[in-house]
Amino acid sequence: MFGGLSFMVDDRMAVAAGRVGDLLVRVNPADYDALLDRGGVPAYMGKDRPMGPGWLSVPSERVDEDDELAQWIDVGIHSGDGRP
């Protein structure tokens, strides 16, 4: 999806690995602003089409360590259960 390799959990896309090492992450919209503060950036479909508060892009520099990557994957997996 969106030029990356998607990973689904419980019939929902949780994360997608981008071509340049970035990560597209499904997020709980209630946690969107807090996750921006953690290093996520708004995700876009094309140049001027934001995906909204249910998705973030995480630059490759923010997921180059295993523990950082695991934290963002956890966000994507648990985006629907109210956990940050």
C-alpha positions as CSV (number, residue, x, y, z in Angstrom):
1,M,0.0,0.0,0.0
2,F,1.3,3.5,-0.9
3,G,4.5,2.0,-2.3
4,G,5.4,0.0,0.7
5,L,5.2,-3.4,2.3
6,S,2.1,-3.6,4.5
7,F,1.6,-5.7,7.6
8,M,-1.8,-6.6,8.8
9,V,-2.9,-7.6,12.3
10,D,-6.5,-8.7,13.1
11,D,-7.6,-7.9,9.5
12,R,-6.3,-4.3,9.7
13,M,-3.2,-2.7,8.3
14,A,-1.0,-1.8,11.3
15,V,2.1,-0.5,9.6
16,A,3.7,-0.3,6.2
17,A,7.4,-0.1,5.5
18,G,8.2,2.5,2.9
19,R,10.8,2.4,0.1
20,V,13.2,4.8,1.8
21,G,13.0,3.2,5.3
22,D,10.1,5.3,6.6
23,L,7.1,3.7,8.4
24,L,3.4,4.4,7.8
25,V,1.7,3.7,11.1
26,R,-2.0,3.4,12.0
27,V,-2.7,5.4,15.1
28,N,-5.5,6.1,17.5
29,P,-6.8,9.6,16.5
30,A,-7.0,10.5,20.2
31,D,-3.2,9.9,20.5
32,Y,-2.3,11.7,17.3
33,D,-0.9,14.9,18.8
34,A,1.1,13.0,21.5
35,L,2.6,10.8,18.8
36,L,3.6,13.8,16.7
37,D,5.6,14.9,19.8
38,R,7.3,11.5,19.8
39,G,8.6,12.0,16.2
40,G,5.8,11.1,13.9
41,V,4.8,13.4,11.1
42,P,1.5,13.8,9.3
43,A,1.0,11.1,6.6
44,Y,0.0,12.1,3.0
45,M,-1.5,10.4,0.0
46,G,0.3,12.3,-2.7
47,K,1.4,15.9,-2.5
48,D,-1.5,17.7,-0.9
49,R,-3.8,14.9,0.4
50,P,-3.3,14.4,4.2
51,M,-4.5,11.0,5.4
52,G,-5.9,12.5,8.6
53,P,-5.4,11.8,12.3
54,G,-5.6,8.0,12.0
55,W,-2.2,7.7,10.3
56,L,1.4,9.0,10.8
57,S,4.5,8.7,8.9
58,V,7.7,8.0,10.9
59,P,10.9,9.0,9.2
60,S,13.6,6.4,8.9
61,E,15.9,8.2,11.3
62,R,13.2,7.6,14.0
63,V,13.1,3.8,13.5
64,D,16.7,2.9,12.9
65,E,17.1,1.4,16.4
66,D,15.3,-1.9,17.1
67,D,13.6,-0.5,20.3
68,E,12.3,2.6,18.5
69,L,10.9,0.4,15.6
70,A,9.3,-1.9,18.1
71,Q,7.5,1.0,19.9
72,W,6.1,2.3,16.6
73,I,5.0,-1.2,15.5
74,D,3.3,-1.5,18.9
75,V,1.4,1.8,18.2
76,G,0.2,0.4,14.9
77,I,-0.9,-2.9,16.4
78,H,-2.8,-1.4,19.3
79,S,-4.2,1.6,17.5
80,G,-7.8,0.5,18.1
81,D,-7.6,-0.6,21.7
82,G,-7.2,2.8,23.4
83,R,-3.5,2.4,24.2
84,P,-1.1,5.3,23.3
